């Protein structure tokens, strides 16, 4: 059987004309194919040729003079467009029946939203590129869910799960509390000194699109010395992942949820991957489909990027010098293989560390509360099973 040795230029042309589902399958063929299809130049050209939607969904808010329902807005920003500058699309979720707050997203383009009216929470799942949406039953109203994340288990047929965690300390807290505070890296709740046991149970609820209902799962057992990082759970490698800090043992822990087995595992980070100073930043990210970790030293302006390989060993992938850039705010995520995304209250920054090109996007008269990466096509999906 004949074999062919295609150069990167040929593969670049072939893959850039393939649909998004084919590109995602090609990423598992080899490291070369994977690296090629995550380059920002490829993602831009592919988006133009195949008409995909790739970029960030911004949850924004106006400071004053508006009710809750009219204060929130959703905008979409992309650098994968025909122009050289980022393109901002306002009122991105206006097709939904009412103003909503973004709760979670997955890279495949699904967005979980919620709204609160007359003391009742309502949830929607939608695909913005096709403007499809469905109502989702509300979970148990007894619990205040301080962590909600989502992952996709299959695309044909579509199947996704939503995982909601409720701290037993927070069961009586109001829904007005927010986990989007960026003043600290980790949630810092007051410890209940009247509790005799050191065990802190997190109620776990799971929504499965296959059955289209919520169900109570086994409680997640942590301690009162474990603190979640104030970030969304990272969806990677068929699971959800959070970074936890244990004060008593002074160590960082990766908490993982297996989407298929619905099992929890915990693994300590090696000391070499931990923050050196309190003001440094450590964050879990999705890095080219794998679970990644970013360390930012705010003194030296150096960024170390680590990736967890299939043998569960952390491998250093990049060391990036940002000393020339004045925009070093809070790291958010990766856009492809060569672009860091950072955000502050008013702007989102795209920094290509190979070309050293920096793009900044500001939403007029609005604060940017959160940003969510999505990469999807314009094909209709069946969100709810028949």
C-alpha positions in Angstrom: 0.0 0.0 0.0 1.4 3.4 -1.0 2.3 5.9 1.7 2.4 9.6 1.3 4.5 12.2 3.2 2.5 15.4 3.2 4.3 18.6 4.2 2.7 21.0 6.6 1.8 23.4 3.8 -0.3 20.7 2.1 -1.9 19.6 5.4 -2.7 23.2 6.2 -4.6 23.6 2.9 -6.4 20.3 3.3 -7.5 20.8 7.0 -8.5 24.4 6.5 -11.1 23.2 4.0 -12.5 20.4 6.2 -15.5 20.9 8.5 -15.0 21.4 12.2 -15.9 17.8 13.2 -13.3 16.5 10.7 -10.6 18.9 12.1 -11.3 17.7 15.6 -10.9 14.1 14.6 -7.6 14.9 12.8 -6.2 16.4 15.9 -5.8 12.9 17.4 -3.9 11.6 14.4 -0.5 12.9 15.4 1.2 15.7 17.3 2.0 17.5 14.1 -1.7 17.6 13.0 -2.7 18.7 16.4 -0.2 21.5 16.7 -1.0 22.7 13.1 -4.8 22.9 13.7 -4.4 24.9 17.0 -2.3 27.6 15.4 -4.1 31.0 15.4 -3.4 31.5 11.7 -5.0 28.2 10.9 -8.1 28.9 13.1 -8.6 32.3 11.4 -8.3 30.8 7.9 -10.5 27.8 8.8 -13.2 30.1 10.2 -13.3 32.1 7.1 -13.4 29.2 4.7 -15.8 26.9 6.5 -17.8 29.6 8.4 -17.2 28.5 12.0 -17.8 30.5 15.1 -14.7 30.8 17.3 -14.0 33.3 20.0 -15.2 34.5 23.4 -18.6 35.0 24.8 -18.4 38.0 27.2 -20.8 38.4 30.2 -21.0 42.1 30.7 -22.9 44.3 33.1 -23.8 48.0 33.5 -22.8 49.6 36.7 -25.9 51.5 37.8 -29.3 52.8 36.9 -30.6 49.4 35.7 -32.6 46.5 37.2 -30.8 43.1 37.3 -32.7 41.9 34.2 -31.6 44.9 32.1 -28.1 45.3 33.6 -26.7 42.1 32.1 -25.7 41.7 28.5 -23.8 39.2 26.4 -21.3 40.1 23.7 -19.2 37.9 21.4 -15.6 38.8 20.4 -13.6 37.0 17.7 -10.1 37.4 16.2 -10.9 34.8 13.6 -12.5 37.2 11.1 -11.6 38.7 7.8 -10.4 41.9 9.3 -7.1 42.4 11.1 -8.7 43.6 14.3 -11.0 41.8 16.8 -14.6 41.9 15.9 -17.3 42.5 18.6 -20.9 41.3 18.2 -23.2 42.9 20.8 -26.4 41.4 22.3 -25.3 38.0 21.4 -28.0 36.1 23.3 -30.9 38.3 22.5 -32.7 35.4 20.8 -33.5 33.9 24.2 -36.9 34.7 25.6 -35.6 36.9 28.5 -32.3 38.5 29.8 -30.0 35.8 31.2 -26.8 35.3 33.0 -24.2 32.9 31.6 -23.6 30.0 33.9 -21.3 27.7 31.9 -20.2 26.9 28.4 -18.3 24.2 26.5 -16.0 24.6 23.6 -18.5 22.8 21.3 -20.7 25.9 21.4 -23.3 25.1 24.0 -24.2 27.8 26.5 -26.0 27.2 29.9 -27.8 30.3 31.1 -30.1 31.1 34.0 -32.4 33.9 35.1 -34.3 34.6 38.3 -37.8 35.9 38.4 -40.2 36.1 41.4 -37.8 34.0 43.5 -37.7 31.2 40.9 -34.6 30.2 38.9 -35.0 29.2 35.2 -32.3 27.5 33.1 -31.8 27.4 29.4 -29.4 25.5 27.2 -28.7 27.0 23.8 -26.4 26.9 20.8 -25.9 30.6 19.8 -24.6 29.9 16.3 -27.9 28.4 15.3 -30.0 30.3 17.9 -31.5 27.0 19.2 -32.5 26.8 22.8 -34.4 24.6 25.3 -35.6 25.1 28.8 -34.0 22.9 31.5 -35.8 21.8 34.6 -34.6 23.7 37.7 -32.5 21.7 40.2 -33.4 21.3 43.8 -34.3 24.8 45.2 -33.0 23.8 48.7 -29.4 24.1 47.6 -27.4 27.1 46.7 -25.1 26.0 43.9 -21.8 27.8 44.1 -20.2 25.7 41.4 -21.8 24.8 38.1 -19.9 23.4 35.1 -20.8 21.4 32.0 -19.1 18.9 29.7 -20.1 17.2 26.4 -19.8 13.4 26.3 -20.8 12.8 22.7 -21.8 14.7 19.5 -23.8 12.1 17.6 -26.2 12.0 19.3 -25.5 15.0 21.4 -25.1 14.2 25.1 -24.0 16.6 27.8 -23.9 16.7 31.6 -24.2 19.6 34.0 -22.6 19.2 37.4 -23.8 21.4 40.3 -22.0 21.6 43.6 -23.5 23.1 46.7 -21.4 23.7 49.9 -23.3 22.6 53.0 -22.2 25.9 54.6 -23.9 27.8 51.8 -27.3 26.0 51.6 -29.0 29.0 53.2 -27.2 31.7 51.3 -29.1 33.9 48.9 -28.8 33.7 45.1 -27.4 37.2 45.1 -24.0 35.9 46.2 -21.6 35.6 43.4 -18.4 33.6 42.7 -17.2 36.0 40.1 -15.2 38.1 42.6 -11.7 38.5 41.3 -10.1 40.1 44.3 -8.8 36.7 45.5 -7.7 33.5 43.7 -9.6 31.3 46.1 -13.0 31.2 47.8 -12.4 32.1 51.4 -15.4 31.2 53.5 -15.6 31.6 57.3 -15.1 28.2 58.9 -18.0 27.0 61.0 -16.3 26.6 64.4 -19.3 24.8 65.9 -18.8 21.9 63.5 -17.1 19.0 65.4 -16.1 17.1 62.3 -13.5 18.4 59.9 -15.4 16.9 57.0 -17.2 19.4 54.6 -19.8 17.8 52.4 -20.6 19.3 49.0 -24.0 18.3 47.6 -23.6 17.1 44.1 -26.4 17.2 41.5 -26.1 16.0 37.9 -28.2 16.9 34.9 -28.0 14.3 32.1 -29.3 15.4 28.7 -30.1 11.8 27.9 -32.8 11.6 30.7 -33.4 15.4 30.7 -33.6 15.5 34.5 -31.5 16.3 37.6 -30.6 13.7 40.1 -28.8 13.7 43.4 -25.3 12.1 43.3 -23.1 11.1 46.2 -21.8 14.0 48.2 -18.3 15.2 47.5 -16.2 14.9 50.7 -13.7 17.7 51.3 -12.5 19.4 54.5 -13.1 22.9 55.8 -9.5 23.7 54.9 -10.1 23.1 51.2 -10.8 26.2 49.1 -12.0 26.2 45.5 -10.2 28.6 43.1 -12.7 31.2 41.9 -12.8 29.9 38.3 -15.1 27.8 36.2 -14.3 24.1 36.1 -12.2 23.2 33.1 -13.6 20.7 30.7 -10.8 18.5 29.3 -10.2 14.8 28.5 -13.7 13.7 29.3 -13.9 15.3 32.7 -14.2 18.5 34.7 -11.3 19.8 36.8 -11.0 22.4 39.6 -8.0 23.7 41.5 -8.2 23.5 45.3 -5.9 24.9 47.9 -5.6 23.1 51.3 -4.5 25.6 53.9 -3.5 23.1 56.6 -1.2 21.1 54.3 -0.3 24.2 52.2 -0.7 22.5 48.9 -2.6 22.8 45.6 -4.9 19.9 44.6 -6.5 19.1 41.3 -10.1 17.8 41.8 -11.4 15.9 38.8 -14.8 14.5 37.9 -15.0 11.7 35.3 -18.0 12.4 33.1 -18.7 8.8 32.2 -18.0 7.0 35.5 -19.2 10.0 37.6 -16.3 9.5 40.0 -14.2 12.0 41.8 -10.4 11.9 42.1 -7.9 14.2 43.7 -4.2 14.7 42.9 -1.7 17.0 44.5 0.3 19.4 42.2 4.1 18.9 42.3 5.9 21.6 44.3 7.6 22.8 41.1 4.2 23.8 39.7 3.0 25.7 42.7 2.9 29.5 43.2 6.1 30.9 44.7 4.4 34.0 46.1 0.9 34.8 47.2 0.3 37.4 44.5 1.5 35.0 41.7 -1.3 33.3 39.7 -1.8 29.6 39.1 -4.8 28.5 37.0 -6.0 25.3 35.3 -6.8 25.7 31.6 -7.7 23.7 28.6 -4.6 23.6 26.4 -5.0 22.2 22.9 -7.6 19.7 24.3 -5.5 18.6 27.3 -5.6 19.7 30.9 -3.1 22.5 31.3 -1.7 24.7 34.1 -0.4 28.2 33.9 1.9 29.8 36.4 2.5 33.6 36.2 5.3 35.2 38.2 4.2 38.8 38.6 7.7 40.0 39.6 9.5 38.6 36.6 6.6 38.7 34.2 7.4 35.1 33.2 4.6 32.6 32.3 5.1 28.9 32.5 2.7 26.6 30.7 2.4 23.0 31.7 0.3 20.2 30.1 -0.7 16.9 31.7 0.1 14.1 29.3 -1.6 10.7 28.9 0.8 9.2 31.5 -0.5 11.8 34.0 2.9 13.6 34.1 3.1 17.4 33.9 5.3 18.5 31.0 6.4 22.1 30.5 5.2 23.3 27.1 6.0 27.0 27.0 7.9 29.6 28.9 6.8 33.1 27.9 8.3 36.4 28.7 5.8 39.2 29.1 8.1 41.8 30.5 7.6 44.0 27.4 3.8 44.0 27.8 2.1 46.4 30.2 -1.3 44.6 29.9 -0.4 41.8 32.3 -3.6 41.6 34.2 -5.4 38.3 35.2 -4.7 35.4 32.9 -7.8 33.8 31.5 -7.2 31.1 29.0 -5.5 30.1 25.7 -6.8 30.9 22.3 -5.3 28.2 20.2 -1.7 27.2 20.6 0.1 30.6 20.5 -2.2 33.2 22.0 -2.8 34.1 25.6 -6.1 35.6 26.6 -6.1 38.0 29.6 -8.9 40.1 31.0 -9.5 42.9 33.5 -12.7 44.6 34.4 -13.0 46.6 31.2 -11.0 44.8 28.5 -10.0 41.5 27.0 -6.5 41.1 25.6 -5.2 38.7 22.9 -1.4 38.3 23.0 0.2 36.2 20.4 3.5 35.3 22.0 5.1 34.1 18.8 4.4 37.3 16.8 4.3 39.5 19.9 1.1 41.1 18.6 -1.3 42.5 21.2 -5.0 43.1 20.5 -7.3 44.8 23.1 -11.1 44.7 23.1 -13.2 47.0 25.3 -17.0 47.0 25.6 -18.4 50.5 25.8 -19.9 51.6 29.1 -19.9 48.0 30.4 -17.8 45.9 32.8 -16.7 42.5 31.6 -17.6 40.0 34.4 -16.5 36.8 32.6 -15.4 35.4 29.3 -16.1 31.9 27.8 -14.3 30.3 24.9 -16.5 28.6 22.2 -15.6 27.0 18.9 -18.5 25.6 17.0 -20.2 25.3 13.6 -23.5 26.5 12.2 -25.1 23.0 12.0 -28.4 22.5 13.9 -28.3 20.0 16.8 -31.0 18.2 18.7 -30.5 19.6 22.2 -33.4 17.7 23.8 -33.9 14.0 23.0 -37.2 13.1 21.4 
